[in-house]
Amino acid sequence: MIMTYVFPQPFSRNYESLLKRLKLRGMQPKTIESYSHGVRRAGAHFEYQIDNLSKDQLTDYFSQVLDQLSWSTLKHDLYGLKFYYAYVLEKHWPGAELTKAPKVSRLPDIVTVEQMQQIVNATRILSYRVFFFALYSMGLRLGEGLQLQVGDIDQDRMRVHVRDAKATGIGWCRCPPTR
């Protein structure tokens, strides 16, 4: 579903330009949505007058964003506004070195072999059991597993073609030996 927004001019014209430029720069739909949402949020905050913001205005704004939302949201808003300034307004970004998110190293949640066995054993539909086993044994993300097709399996070479693999950029995964 495509959302349409009504904004005052010239924000409306610039916002449409932002959407086109994000698309033409090859941004993914989720990135386009998060960047454009950040620009809309900043627009609403500054009464749609965001073309000449000062570093102090941006500092106050991002401080308020961080009080109400997460660092992740702040980063998406920041990157959206930087993109807006660079590619729509073709202006220097006034908020250089404005924010720096804290370094957080978090290990991903990994299901143990025993937990995976419990999941597979509790699953009654055979195709789901095979799917869970394939995801776990090949270390695939859910989206990667959902895109698998029968033609992606190279039985002779014991490999599976993984489309749009994010982890390594490698499109092939070595199949685990079967028992």
Contacts in CASP RR format, 6 or more apart in sequence:
PFRMAT RR
TARGET T0000
AUTHOR 0000-0000-0000
METHOD contacts of the structure
MODEL  1
MIMTYVFPQPFSRNYESLLKRLKLRGMQPKTIESYSHGVRRAGAHFEYQI
DNLSKDQLTDYFSQVLDQLSWSTLKHDLYGLKFYYAYVLEKHWPGAELTK
APKVSRLPDIVTVEQMQQIVNATRILSYRVFFFALYSMGLRLGEGLQLQV
GDIDQDRMRVHVRDAKATGIGWCRCPPTR
5 15 0 8 1.000
5 40 0 8 1.000
6 12 0 8 1.000
7 15 0 8 1.000
7 48 0 8 1.000
8 48 0 8 1.000
10 51 0 8 1.000
11 43 0 8 1.000
11 48 0 8 1.000
11 49 0 8 1.000
11 50 0 8 1.000
14 51 0 8 1.000
14 84 0 8 1.000
14 88 0 8 1.000
14 89 0 8 1.000
15 36 0 8 1.000
15 39 0 8 1.000
15 40 0 8 1.000
17 88 0 8 1.000
18 35 0 8 1.000
18 36 0 8 1.000
18 39 0 8 1.000
18 83 0 8 1.000
18 84 0 8 1.000
18 87 0 8 1.000
18 88 0 8 1.000
19 32 0 8 1.000
19 36 0 8 1.000
21 83 0 8 1.000
21 87 0 8 1.000
21 88 0 8 1.000
22 31 0 8 1.000
22 32 0 8 1.000
22 35 0 8 1.000
22 36 0 8 1.000
22 83 0 8 1.000
23 32 0 8 1.000
25 87 0 8 1.000
27 35 0 8 1.000
34 76 0 8 1.000
34 80 0 8 1.000
35 76 0 8 1.000
35 79 0 8 1.000
35 80 0 8 1.000
35 83 0 8 1.000
35 84 0 8 1.000
36 80 0 8 1.000
37 76 0 8 1.000
37 77 0 8 1.000
38 76 0 8 1.000
38 77 0 8 1.000
38 80 0 8 1.000
38 81 0 8 1.000
39 50 0 8 1.000
39 77 0 8 1.000
39 80 0 8 1.000
39 81 0 8 1.000
39 84 0 8 1.000
41 65 0 8 1.000
41 77 0 8 1.000
42 50 0 8 1.000
42 61 0 8 1.000
42 77 0 8 1.000
42 81 0 8 1.000
43 49 0 8 1.000
43 50 0 8 1.000
45 61 0 8 1.000
45 64 0 8 1.000
46 53 0 8 1.000
46 57 0 8 1.000
46 61 0 8 1.000
50 81 0 8 1.000
50 84 0 8 1.000
51 89 0 8 1.000
51 91 0 8 1.000
53 61 0 8 1.000
53 94 0 8 1.000
54 94 0 8 1.000
55 94 0 8 1.000
55 95 0 8 1.000
55 96 0 8 1.000
55 98 0 8 1.000
58 81 0 8 1.000
58 94 0 8 1.000
58 95 0 8 1.000
58 98 0 8 1.000
59 95 0 8 1.000
59 98 0 8 1.000
62 74 0 8 1.000
62 77 0 8 1.000
62 78 0 8 1.000
62 98 0 8 1.000
62 99 0 8 1.000
65 73 0 8 1.000
65 74 0 8 1.000
65 77 0 8 1.000
66 74 0 8 1.000
71 101 0 8 1.000
71 102 0 8 1.000
74 99 0 8 1.000
74 101 0 8 1.000
75 99 0 8 1.000
75 101 0 8 1.000
78 98 0 8 1.000
78 99 0 8 1.000
81 93 0 8 1.000
82 93 0 8 1.000
85 91 0 8 1.000
85 92 0 8 1.000
85 93 0 8 1.000
85 94 0 8 1.000
86 93 0 8 1.000
111 119 0 8 1.000
111 136 0 8 1.000
116 132 0 8 1.000
116 133 0 8 1.000
116 136 0 8 1.000
119 132 0 8 1.000
120 129 0 8 1.000
120 132 0 8 1.000
120 133 0 8 1.000
123 129 0 8 1.000
123 132 0 8 1.000
131 145 0 8 1.000
134 140 0 8 1.000
134 145 0 8 1.000
134 148 0 8 1.000
135 142 0 8 1.000
135 145 0 8 1.000
137 176 0 8 1.000
138 160 0 8 1.000
138 162 0 8 1.000
138 173 0 8 1.000
138 175 0 8 1.000
138 176 0 8 1.000
139 173 0 8 1.000
140 148 0 8 1.000
140 162 0 8 1.000
140 173 0 8 1.000
141 166 0 8 1.000
141 167 0 8 1.000
144 162 0 8 1.000
144 163 0 8 1.000
144 164 0 8 1.000
144 165 0 8 1.000
144 166 0 8 1.000
145 162 0 8 1.000
147 162 0 8 1.000
147 163 0 8 1.000
147 164 0 8 1.000
148 160 0 8 1.000
148 162 0 8 1.000
148 163 0 8 1.000
151 161 0 8 1.000
152 160 0 8 1.000
152 161 0 8 1.000
152 162 0 8 1.000
152 163 0 8 1.000
153 159 0 8 1.000
153 160 0 8 1.000
153 161 0 8 1.000
153 175 0 8 1.000
154 160 0 8 1.000
154 161 0 8 1.000
158 174 0 8 1.000
158 175 0 8 1.000
158 177 0 8 1.000
159 172 0 8 1.000
159 173 0 8 1.000
159 174 0 8 1.000
159 175 0 8 1.000
160 172 0 8 1.000
160 173 0 8 1.000
160 175 0 8 1.000
161 171 0 8 1.000
161 172 0 8 1.000
161 173 0 8 1.000
162 170 0 8 1.000
162 171 0 8 1.000
162 172 0 8 1.000
162 173 0 8 1.000
163 171 0 8 1.000
165 171 0 8 1.000
165 173 0 8 1.000
END
